[in-house]
Amino acid sequence: MSTQRRHLLELAPLSAHEITELLDLAESFQDISQRRIKKVPALRGMTVVLLFLEASTRTRTSFELAAKRLSADTLSIAGGTSSVVKGETLLDTARNLAAMSPDIIVLRHKHSGAPHLLARSLDASIVNAGDGGHEHPTQGLLDALTIRQHKKRIAGLKVAIIGDIAHSRVARSGIAALSKLGADVWVCGPPTMMPPGVESLGCRATFDRTTAVRNADVVMMLRIQKERMTEELFPSDREYSQRYGLDSGVLALARPDALVMHPGPINRGVELAPEVADGPASIILDQVANGIAVRMAVLYHCAGGGGGEA
Ligand code: CP
């Protein structure tokens, strides 16, 4: 992480202490969203650019709300309506935006490493809002915060992450955060969706859904990312659902108080049955709500507030 500008590019290099500090900071921001006037002056006079060159609903809107609730000015740029469609490169786009003196640029991009390129090239703090199949650090933080709030701890919990592990930046950031905080993280998916050597990230791996879900405290389902696949990796949605989906019958293998999570968007009826997505174990909308507090914490931290570096 930069010593001059604070960035948040990935969770893998962060310590458990640094992650816990960000979660604690996020928790301290949570009550602002419950007030009638949902605004504090923490980032007044600062400018946050939201450069989303890949589709997003939750991440983009919650970063915008987070910045606005901290009183920052925001500029929102989407790929389809920017000069990227005329062929302008990412670096040229970002350099032109940087010429307008933003303090923080939040980037979502389809290529792994794109935020690192900006962090090396620009005089602004860079926050990774999801880069290809690499990392989605604020999702990892909001997932950890949501588990911590529901279970009052993370250490010792069995967390099963199931689905398209190979293409999932959510899985990578989740493994990084949760394993450092002491969870027993399992990943599970078809062999074609399991990256070789995934255990080196700090998790256990299985192709067997029952092994992953049995006695789990948390079952986190992942979206199948067809847009990142260059070939068919499973025969049909129906077969995938039968072997790797989560319905109430499979969920019954987990602990009785198990939580169900999903980063969204959900392929309903494929990775997650509607009765589970909308059932009493689901904390999916709590994840979304916590996204605002986590992103407030990250923006505040990158703007120079809070202690230590992330
Ligand atoms: N979880 C997540 O990244 O959702 P969006 O793609 O809608 O931002």
Boltz pocket constraint, residues with backbone or C-beta under 6 A from the ligand:
constraints:
  - pocket:
      binder: B
      contacts: [[A, 55], [A, 56], [A, 57], [A, 58], [A, 59], [A, 60], [A, 129], [A, 130], [A, 136], [A, 139], [A, 263], [A, 264], [A, 265]]
      max_distance: 6.0
